[in-house]
Amino acid sequence: MHKDVHMLISIGSRCKTRFQIDRFMEKLDPSYSPSSFFFDYLMDGGLGGVIDIISRDFTITKEDIDILESKGKFIPREKSSGFIFLHHFGTLHQWWNSHEECILAIRNSLDESLAKFSHLGAKTQQLLSGGQRVGLVFAGQEPGERFRQLQELLQSKYGRDHLIVNVLERGQEHSVDDGSVLNLFVDDALSPKKGTPQAWQGWDDTWFAALSKIPLIPA
């Protein structure tokens, strides 16, 4: 049986995870007030990126930012972790059509974005090193070794056995079944939002049912 946690945060790798945590908490407590943390709006990267960022004490400098090209589109990226920024460093929810546009966007918002992630990094690090046990929610499949590396890193960095929650699409195989990771399943493939602009959000009902299985201590 997993120990109780006091709050939930997203560790990626898409905005859906943070969105659904907020929807879940709002249903549990109408007075819930969302609070942003480092990984909320980062994409890709995976657990390897999470491990990389935590091991560097959430530090990002201007030298760490470059540009990823895919299918003729461009997006700011954090080089070492592989996370991409769809909502920061001048990018507004969509990839750029040219390398030049992306460079200009990064340049015009560099100081502001670095300051924001510096603040979020310090805030997240303070939470993980504090006295409360946290549930770190990750959506997607990853090798079991990555989950073990993350657990070891959290223990060595913060001396805490925070709960790692792996949210998977129903039918996907989980990577860790020794009880150290809480595996939960959702049915986003059957979501009524599928095919709509809200598809990225996931299906609220199935996420609520899944997240309800986390041993969460009410605030």
N, C-alpha and C positions, 0 to 999 in steps of 0.2 A: 504494500500500500504506500502511495506517495504522500509525503509530508505536505501540510498546508502551506499555501503561499498567500502573501498579502496583496499582491497586485500583479498585473500582466503587462508585459511590453512585447512589442514586435521585434524580431531580429531578421525579418525579411522573408522572401526576397522580392516582395511586391507590395504595393500600397494596400491591397486587399486585406492583408493581415492586420494592419493598424486599424483600418476601417471597421473590420468585423469585431475587433476587440472593443472599440468604442461603442458599437451598436449593442454588443452583449452587456457591457457595463451600464449603459443607459437604461436597458430593460431591467437590470437588477436594482438599480438605484437612480431614480429620476433626477437626483441632485448631483449625479456624477459630472465632474468637470474634466474634459480631456486634457492631457499633458503630453507634450511632444518629447521624444527621445531620439537618439542618434540614428537608428536604423529605420525609422518609420517610413520614409519616402524614398529610400534607396532601392534600386532594382538590380537584378542579377547578383553577381558576387558570391552568392551561396554561403554555406557555412564556412568555407575556406576564407571568404572575405570577412566574415564576422570574426573569425579567429585572428586574422591578420590585423584588423583594426583594434581589437581588444589588446593584442600583444604589443601594439604601438601606443597604448594609452590614449587611443582616440585622437591621435595627432594627425592633422592634414596640413600640409603647406602648399604654397602655390606651385612648387616643383612637382608635387604629386598629381597635379591635374593635367590630363591630356585629352585627346579626342579619339573616340572610337568611330570607325566607319563601317557601315553595314548596308549593303544593297544601295549604295549611292546616297545614304543618309548619314548624318553626323550627330554625335551626342557627347557631352562632357563625361569624362571617366576618371575615377581615382585609380592610378596605375597599378599600385601594388595589390589592392584588394579586388579589383575588377568591378567594383560597384559603378553603376552609371547614374547620372543625375538628370532625371526627367523634369524635376521641379525646381532646380537650383542652378547656380552659375549661369544665370541668364536664360535658361531653358524653361519654356512655359508649356509643359504637357505634351510636347511633340518634338520629334527629331528635326534637326536643321537640314535644309536642302543643299547647303554648301559648306565646305570647310571654313571658308572666310566668314560666313555668318556665325558659325559656331565659335570661332576664335574671338570675334568681336563681342559676342554675348558674354563669353567667359571674362574677357578683359574688363568689360563695363560693370560687372557685378562681382569681381573676384574678392575684393576686400570684404564686402557685405556677406557673401556666402561663406568665406573662411571664418568670419567672426561668428556666424550663426552655428556652424558645425563645431567650432571651438566651445561655444556655450553648451550645445547639446551633448558634446563629448564629456565635458566636465559634469554635467547634470546626470548623465547615464552612469558614469564612473562612480559618482557619489552614491547613486542608488544601489549599484551592485556591491559596493563596499560597506554599505550600511547594515543595520541590524535586522532588517526585514528580509524574509525569503521571497524571491521574485520568480514568477513563471515567465520564461523566455519562449515565445511562440514563434516557431519556424514552419512555413508552409512549403512543402515540396520534398522530393526524394533526394537523399544524400547518402554516401557510403557510411556504414556504421562507424568506421574509424574516425570520421569527422566529428560525430557526436561525442565520441570518447575524448578526442583532443580538446573539444570545447569544454567538456566537464572538468578535465584536468587543468585547463587554463583558468577557469573560473575559481577553482579551488586554490590554485597556487597564487593567483593575483589577489583574490579577495577573501580567501579562507571561508568561502560559503559554498554549500551544495545547493545552488539554485536549481529549480526544476526546469528541465528542457522539455518542451511540448512540441511534438512533430505532427502537424496537420497534413493529412494526405487525402487524395481523392479516393472514394470508396473503390476497392478493387486493386489499388496500388499496394505493393508489398512494403512493409516497414523494414527498416534496416537494423533496428535494435530491438530485441525482444527479451532482454534480461531484466526488465523492470526499471532500469535506470532512466529511460526516456518514456514519457507518457505519449502513446500513439493515439491520435484521434482521427476520425474519418468524416468527410463531408461529401455532399453530392452536387457539387457545382456544375457537373456535366448535365444535370437535369434541371438546372435553375430556370425559373420563369423569366429571368433577366437575360438569358442567353439570346444573342442576336440583337440586343439593344445596346445603346451607349452605356448602360449601367452594368453590363456584363462583368466588368473588371471588379465589381464590388463583391461578387459571390452571392450565394443564396443565404439570406439572413436566417431563415428557419433552421437549415441544416447546420450552419455555423453555431447558432445558439445551442442546439442540442449537443453538438460536439464540445463546445467550450464549457458547458454545464458540468461536464465530467471532471473538470479541474478542481481539486480541493482548495477552493478559494475562501479565505476568511473575510467575511463582510467588514467593510470599513466602519 
